[in-house]
Amino acid sequence: MTDLRIEQTPRPYADHHACCLYFAEGTCGKCAARCPVQAIDKTTGHEKEKCRMHLAASRHSVKETYRFEGYGCGLFPCETRIPVKAAREALERGELPPPPPPIA
């Protein structure tokens, strides 16, 4: 524990959906297609209880496989194969988007 004060990282957006192509433009939907338990739907959004149940059920397997107390499927929202609006805009400007992080 600490009482260290840390500056908040400024966000380049006001809404947590801003980088999502589906919410921004009605396109994409890759996250819904990749969700291992179909907890993301274009009409109903993120079904948090379905997601939570999957995370709880897979917790032991993650610990056994990766040897840490992990919690998450690793596929949403920041997996490398889910496009983001910033990358698409860079391509539209004729620029290359930054490379995806390496898959560990």
N, CA, C and O atoms as a DFTB+ gen file, in Angstrom:
416 C
 N C O
     1  1       0.849      -1.170       0.000
     2  2       0.000       0.000       0.000
     3  2       0.891       1.229       0.000
     4  3       2.028       1.211       0.472
     5  1       0.337       2.281      -0.541
     6  2       1.085       3.528      -0.615
     7  2       0.132       4.711      -0.561
     8  3      -1.067       4.590      -0.812
     9  1       0.699       5.839      -0.230
    10  2      -0.079       7.074      -0.301
    11  2       0.453       7.968      -1.424
    12  3       0.156       9.161      -1.480
    13  1       1.248       7.364      -2.319
    14  2       1.804       8.082      -3.456
    15  2       0.687       8.577      -4.366
    16  3      -0.209       7.821      -4.740
    17  1       0.755       9.849      -4.711
    18  2      -0.228      10.415      -5.631
    19  2       0.302      10.254      -7.048
    20  3       1.433      10.644      -7.340
    21  1      -0.496       9.692      -7.909
    22  2      -0.110       9.439      -9.292
    23  2      -1.013      10.254     -10.198
    24  3      -2.235      10.253     -10.045
    25  1      -0.395      10.953     -11.147
    26  2      -1.163      11.746     -12.102
    27  2      -2.002      10.832     -12.988
    28  3      -1.540       9.774     -13.415
    29  1      -3.215      11.241     -13.256
    30  2      -4.085      10.485     -14.151
    31  2      -3.580      10.609     -15.577
    32  3      -3.212      11.696     -16.021
    33  1      -3.562       9.491     -16.294
    34  2      -3.158       9.504     -17.693
    35  2      -4.265      10.149     -18.516
    36  3      -5.406       9.690     -18.473
    37  1      -3.950      11.202     -19.262
    38  2      -4.989      11.825     -20.088
    39  2      -5.468      10.858     -21.174
    40  3      -4.658      10.169     -21.793
    41  1      -6.741      10.809     -21.399
    42  2      -7.315       9.947     -22.428
    43  2      -7.643      10.788     -23.658
    44  3      -8.148      11.903     -23.528
    45  1      -7.361      10.264     -24.849
    46  2      -7.664      11.020     -26.066
    47  2      -9.124      10.884     -26.489
    48  3      -9.466      11.200     -27.628
    49  1      -9.980      10.421     -25.594
    50  2     -11.386      10.206     -25.908
    51  2     -12.214      10.451     -24.653
    52  3     -11.689      10.406     -23.540
    53  1     -13.486      10.705     -24.829
    54  2     -14.370      10.965     -23.700
    55  2     -15.221       9.754     -23.344
    56  3     -15.743       9.669     -22.232
    57  1     -15.363       8.825     -24.268
    58  2     -16.228       7.665     -24.083
    59  2     -15.413       6.390     -24.289
    60  3     -14.617       6.317     -25.225
    61  1     -15.597       5.388     -23.436
    62  2     -14.815       4.154     -23.553
    63  2     -15.139       3.372     -24.827
    64  3     -14.425       2.426     -25.160
    65  1     -16.192       3.743     -25.538
    66  2     -16.513       3.097     -26.816
    67  2     -15.832       3.785     -28.006
    68  3     -15.954       3.313     -29.136
    69  1     -15.127       4.882     -27.772
    70  2     -14.600       5.708     -28.862
    71  2     -13.671       4.958     -29.812
    72  3     -13.635       5.278     -31.000
    73  1     -12.931       3.984     -29.334
    74  2     -12.005       3.244     -30.199
    75  2     -12.667       2.040     -30.857
    76  3     -12.024       1.343     -31.642
    77  1     -13.907       1.786     -30.563
    78  2     -14.626       0.633     -31.109
    79  2     -15.277       1.013     -32.440
    80  3     -16.109       1.918     -32.499
    81  1     -14.889       0.311     -33.504
    82  2     -15.450       0.611     -34.825
    83  2     -16.951       0.358     -34.884
    84  3     -17.666       1.059     -35.599
    85  1     -17.436      -0.631     -34.145
    86  2     -18.872      -0.913     -34.181
    87  2     -19.662       0.249     -33.577
    88  3     -20.631       0.713     -34.178
    89  1     -19.261       0.722     -32.397
    90  2     -19.984       1.822     -31.758
    91  2     -19.754       3.147     -32.475
    92  3     -20.651       3.988     -32.524
    93  1     -18.558       3.339     -33.033
    94  2     -18.255       4.602     -33.709
    95  2     -18.907       4.698     -35.081
    96  3     -19.381       5.763     -35.476
    97  1     -18.930       3.564     -35.820
    98  2     -19.371       3.624     -37.211
    99  2     -20.361       2.541     -37.616
   100  3     -20.825       2.520     -38.757
   101  1     -20.688       1.644     -36.697
   102  2     -21.605       0.555     -37.042
   103  2     -20.966      -0.534     -37.884
   104  3     -21.670      -1.334     -38.500
   105  1     -19.649      -0.572     -37.919
   106  2     -18.932      -1.579     -38.703
   107  2     -18.175      -2.519     -37.780
   108  3     -18.163      -2.318     -36.566
   109  1     -17.561      -3.513     -38.324
   110  2     -16.659      -4.432     -37.636
   111  2     -17.415      -5.547     -36.916
   112  3     -18.053      -6.365     -37.580
   113  1     -17.368      -5.610     -35.595
   114  2     -17.993      -6.698     -34.851
   115  2     -17.062      -7.875     -34.606
   116  3     -17.516      -8.956     -34.230
   117  1     -15.756      -7.675     -34.815
   118  2     -14.789      -8.764     -34.630
   119  2     -14.797      -9.299     -33.201
   120  3     -14.643     -10.503     -32.996
   121  1     -14.972      -8.438     -32.226
   122  2     -14.951      -8.895     -30.837
   123  2     -16.097      -9.866     -30.570
   124  3     -15.919     -10.849     -29.851
   125  1     -17.276      -9.600     -31.145
   126  2     -18.418     -10.504     -30.970
   127  2     -18.123     -11.860     -31.589
   128  3     -18.473     -12.895     -31.023
   129  1     -17.483     -11.855     -32.747
   130  2     -17.156     -13.116     -33.414
   131  2     -16.093     -13.901     -32.658
   132  3     -16.092     -15.131     -32.704
   133  1     -15.182     -13.214     -31.959
   134  2     -14.077     -13.879     -31.269
   135  2     -14.389     -14.291     -29.839
   136  3     -13.639     -15.077     -29.260
   137  1     -15.447     -13.798     -29.260
   138  2     -15.743     -14.114     -27.860
   139  2     -15.973     -15.613     -27.697
   140  3     -16.837     -16.179     -28.367
   141  1     -15.208     -16.267     -26.812
   142  2     -15.314     -17.720     -26.676
   143  2     -16.646     -18.209     -26.111
   144  3     -16.972     -19.387     -26.250
   145  1     -17.413     -17.336     -25.482
   146  2     -18.692     -17.766     -24.899
   147  2     -19.873     -16.938     -25.402
   148  3     -20.939     -16.931     -24.786
   149  1     -19.683     -16.242     -26.521
   150  2     -20.724     -15.409     -27.120
   151  2     -21.339     -14.437     -26.107
   152  3     -22.557     -14.263     -26.057
   153  1     -20.475     -13.809     -25.303
   154  2     -20.941     -12.844     -24.310
   155  2     -20.989     -11.425     -24.871
   156  3     -21.343     -10.484     -24.160
   157  1     -20.633     -11.272     -26.144
   158  2     -20.680      -9.963     -26.795
   159  2     -21.597     -10.086     -27.998
   160  3     -21.386     -10.926     -28.873
   161  1     -22.614      -9.243     -28.032
   162  2     -23.602      -9.310     -29.092
   163  2     -23.836      -7.906     -29.633
   164  3     -23.854      -6.942     -28.868
   165  1     -24.013      -7.783     -30.941
   166  2     -24.201      -6.463     -31.549
   167  2     -25.476      -5.773     -31.079
   168  3     -25.537      -4.543     -31.070
   169  1     -26.489      -6.533     -30.690
   170  2     -27.745      -5.909     -30.270
   171  2     -27.831      -5.723     -28.760
   172  3     -28.357      -4.714     -28.293
   173  1     -27.318      -6.687     -27.988
   174  2     -27.435      -6.593     -26.531
   175  2     -26.180      -6.069     -25.858
   176  3     -26.210      -5.737     -24.673
   177  1     -25.072      -5.987     -26.595
   178  2     -23.826      -5.486     -26.014
   179  2     -23.060      -6.576     -25.289
   180  3     -23.068      -7.737     -25.696
   181  1     -22.398      -6.186     -24.209
   182  2     -21.558      -7.101     -23.440
   183  2     -22.385      -7.707     -22.306
   184  3     -22.786      -7.007     -21.376
   185  1     -22.631      -9.000     -22.391
   186  2     -23.386      -9.693     -21.346
   187  2     -22.415     -10.043     -20.225
   188  3     -21.784     -11.099     -20.238
   189  1     -22.309      -9.150     -19.270
   190  2     -21.298      -9.245     -18.226
   191  2     -21.432     -10.498     -17.357
   192  3     -20.417     -11.054     -16.936
   193  1     -22.634     -10.948     -17.083
   194  2     -22.800     -12.142     -16.250
   195  2     -22.306     -13.390     -16.977
   196  3     -21.657     -14.242     -16.370
   197  1     -22.603     -13.505     -18.256
   198  2     -22.117     -14.641     -19.046
   199  2     -20.587     -14.630     -19.086
   200  3     -19.950     -15.676     -18.964
   201  1     -20.016     -13.467     -19.255
   202  2     -18.566     -13.295     -19.271
   203  2     -17.974     -13.669     -17.906
   204  3     -16.992     -14.407     -17.834
   205  1     -18.567     -13.164     -16.842
   206  2     -18.079     -13.442     -15.491
   207  2     -18.095     -14.928     -15.189
   208  3     -17.165     -15.446     -14.570
   209  1     -19.146     -15.622     -15.620
   210  2     -19.240     -17.065     -15.380
   211  2     -18.113     -17.807     -16.104
   212  3     -17.535     -18.747     -15.558
   213  1     -17.804     -17.386     -17.325
   214  2     -16.706     -18.011     -18.067
   215  2     -15.367     -17.754     -17.377
   216  3     -14.546     -18.662     -17.245
   217  1     -15.154     -16.522     -16.940
   218  2     -13.900     -16.186     -16.272
   219  2     -13.726     -16.992     -14.989
   220  3     -12.637     -17.491     -14.708
   221  1     -14.792     -17.117     -14.218
   222  2     -14.718     -17.893     -12.979
   223  2     -14.434     -19.361     -13.272
   224  3     -13.655     -19.996     -12.561
   225  1     -15.058     -19.899     -14.307
   226  2     -14.866     -21.311     -14.649
   227  2     -13.471     -21.589     -15.201
   228  3     -12.948     -22.690     -15.027
   229  1     -12.867     -20.615     -15.859
   230  2     -11.563     -20.843     -16.491
   231  2     -10.385     -20.440     -15.611
   232  3      -9.232     -20.626     -15.999
   233  1     -10.657     -19.902     -14.456
   234  2      -9.597     -19.407     -13.573
   235  2      -8.580     -20.485     -13.212
   236  3      -7.374     -20.244     -13.264
   237  1      -9.055     -21.655     -12.850
   238  2      -8.163     -22.753     -12.455
   239  2      -7.287     -23.173     -13.630
   240  3      -6.089     -23.402     -13.469
   241  1      -7.885     -23.270     -14.800
   242  2      -7.137     -23.666     -15.996
   243  2      -6.038     -22.659     -16.326
   244  3      -4.936     -23.051     -16.711
   245  1      -6.327     -21.373     -16.181
   246  2      -5.324     -20.340     -16.440
   247  2      -4.165     -20.496     -15.465
   248  3      -3.002     -20.405     -15.859
   249  1      -4.480     -20.730     -14.190
   250  2      -3.426     -20.890     -13.183
   251  2      -2.575     -22.122     -13.484
   252  3      -1.348     -22.059     -13.394
   253  1      -3.202     -23.229     -13.835
   254  2      -2.471     -24.461     -14.151
   255  2      -1.607     -24.298     -15.399
   256  3      -0.458     -24.739     -15.422
   257  1      -2.147     -23.674     -16.420
   258  2      -1.450     -23.548     -17.703
   259  2      -0.344     -22.512     -17.668
   260  3       0.766     -22.769     -18.135
   261  1      -0.640     -21.337     -17.116
   262  2       0.303     -20.222     -17.196
   263  2       1.014     -19.924     -15.885
   264  3       1.893     -19.063     -15.844
   265  1       0.654     -20.614     -14.821
   266  2       1.298     -20.482     -13.513
   267  2       1.168     -19.085     -12.898
   268  3       2.101     -18.582     -12.273
   269  1       0.024     -18.482     -13.079
   270  2      -0.250     -17.227     -12.391
   271  2      -1.750     -17.101     -12.182
   272  3      -2.542     -17.786     -12.829
   273  1      -2.121     -16.226     -11.278
   274  2      -3.532     -16.009     -10.963
   275  2      -4.150     -15.098     -12.015
   276  3      -4.467     -13.944     -11.729
   277  1      -4.317     -15.596     -13.196
   278  2      -4.892     -14.810     -14.279
   279  2      -6.397     -14.729     -14.167
   280  3      -7.038     -15.556     -13.517
   281  1      -6.933     -13.746     -14.794
   282  2      -8.378     -13.584     -14.786
   283  2      -8.765     -12.851     -16.053
   284  3      -8.704     -11.623     -16.101
   285  1      -9.155     -13.573     -17.061
   286  2      -9.556     -12.969     -18.315
   287  2      -9.310     -13.902     -19.473
   288  3      -8.444     -14.774     -19.404
   289  1     -10.068     -13.726     -20.540
   290  2      -9.905     -14.592     -21.708
   291  2      -8.817     -14.073     -22.630
   292  3      -8.323     -14.824     -23.471
   293  1      -8.426     -12.805     -22.498
   294  2      -7.377     -12.240     -23.334
   295  2      -7.825     -11.898     -24.742
   296  3      -6.994     -11.527     -25.572
   297  1      -9.097     -12.011     -25.034
   298  2      -9.575     -11.760     -26.390
   299  2     -10.298     -10.434     -26.538
   300  3     -10.459      -9.949     -27.658
   301  1     -10.737      -9.834     -25.441
   302  2     -11.511      -8.609     -25.526
   303  2     -11.102      -7.684     -24.401
   304  3     -10.960      -8.166     -23.278
   305  1     -10.903      -6.404     -24.611
   306  2     -11.045      -5.706     -25.874
   307  2      -9.740      -5.502     -26.622
   308  3      -9.753      -4.950     -27.723
   309  1      -8.597      -5.933     -26.057
   310  2      -7.324      -5.469     -26.610
   311  2      -6.486      -6.548     -27.289
   312  3      -5.275      -6.375     -27.426
   313  1      -7.081      -7.635     -27.709
   314  2      -6.308      -8.648     -28.431
   315  2      -5.842      -8.066     -29.762
   316  3      -6.492      -7.175     -30.309
   317  1      -4.744      -8.554     -30.277
   318  2      -4.113      -7.947     -31.450
   319  2      -4.950      -8.020     -32.712
   320  3      -4.745      -7.210     -33.616
   321  1      -5.886      -8.956     -32.814
   322  2      -6.633      -9.098     -34.051
   323  2      -7.935      -8.308     -34.079
   324  3      -8.720      -8.459     -35.016
   325  1      -8.179      -7.484     -33.094
   326  2      -9.378      -6.658     -33.087
   327  2      -8.975      -5.253     -33.532
   328  3      -8.207      -4.584     -32.841
   329  1      -9.485      -4.800     -34.676
   330  2      -9.059      -3.491     -35.188
   331  2      -9.568      -2.353     -34.314
   332  3     -10.607      -2.464     -33.663
   333  1      -8.837      -1.291     -34.312
   334  2      -9.270      -0.113     -33.563
   335  2      -9.382       1.067     -34.515
   336  3      -8.751       1.102     -35.572
   337  1     -10.175       2.001     -34.128
   338  2     -10.446       3.157     -34.974
   339  2      -9.167       3.923     -35.317
   340  3      -9.014       4.383     -36.449
   341  1      -8.251       4.065     -34.363
   342  2      -7.024       4.822     -34.608
   343  2      -6.199       4.202     -35.726
   344  3      -5.639       4.923     -36.551
   345  1      -6.115       2.881     -35.765
   346  2      -5.349       2.209     -36.817
   347  2      -6.007       2.433     -38.176
   348  3      -5.330       2.681     -39.173
   349  1      -7.321       2.342     -38.199
   350  2      -8.035       2.556     -39.460
   351  2      -7.860       3.986     -39.958
   352  3      -7.659       4.207     -41.152
   353  1      -7.933       4.951     -39.054
   354  2      -7.751       6.347     -39.442
   355  2      -6.338       6.597     -39.962
   356  3      -6.151       7.373     -40.898
   357  1      -5.337       5.942     -39.359
   358  2      -3.960       6.085     -39.841
   359  2      -3.855       5.589     -41.278
   360  3      -3.217       6.231     -42.112
   361  1      -4.468       4.466     -41.567
   362  2      -4.445       3.933     -42.926
   363  2      -5.151       4.869     -43.899
   364  3      -4.699       5.048     -45.030
   365  1      -6.254       5.465     -43.466
   366  2      -6.977       6.405     -44.320
   367  2      -6.146       7.646     -44.632
   368  3      -6.312       8.258     -45.688
   369  1      -5.247       8.021     -43.713
   370  2      -4.354       9.159     -43.946
   371  2      -3.126       8.755     -44.762
   372  3      -2.280       9.595     -45.069
   373  1      -3.027       7.472     -45.113
   374  2      -1.877       6.988     -45.864
   375  2      -0.691       6.654     -44.989
   376  3       0.425       6.496     -45.484
   377  1      -0.923       6.545     -43.680
   378  2       0.143       6.215     -42.738
   379  2       0.017       4.754     -42.324
   380  3      -1.059       4.163     -42.411
   381  1       1.118       4.184     -41.878
   382  2       1.068       2.826     -41.355
   383  2       0.702       2.879     -39.883
   384  3       1.267       3.683     -39.141
   385  1      -0.230       2.044     -39.440
   386  2      -0.539       2.000     -38.010
   387  2       0.617       1.347     -37.275
   388  3       1.414       0.634     -37.885
   389  1       0.721       1.579     -35.975
   390  2       1.791       0.926     -35.229
   391  2       1.611      -0.587     -35.276
   392  3       0.482      -1.072     -35.358
   393  1       2.704      -1.333     -35.227
   394  2       2.575      -2.789     -35.266
   395  2       1.896      -3.301     -34.001
   396  3       2.010      -2.673     -32.948
   397  1       1.194      -4.426     -34.083
   398  2       0.570      -4.978     -32.891
   399  2       1.634      -5.479     -31.930
   400  3       2.741      -5.818     -32.350
   401  1       1.307      -5.529     -30.645
   402  2       2.278      -6.058     -29.689
   403  2       2.512      -7.541     -29.954
   404  3       1.643      -8.212     -30.511
   405  1       3.665      -8.056     -29.567
   406  2       3.918      -9.481     -29.790
   407  2       2.977     -10.337     -28.957
   408  3       2.592      -9.959     -27.851
   409  1       2.619     -11.473     -29.487
   410  2       1.770     -12.402     -28.747
   411  2       2.665     -13.216     -27.834
   412  3       3.563     -13.919     -28.299
   413  1       2.426     -13.123     -26.548
   414  2       3.276     -13.815     -25.569
   415  2       2.841     -15.241     -25.372
   416  3       3.445     -15.967     -24.583
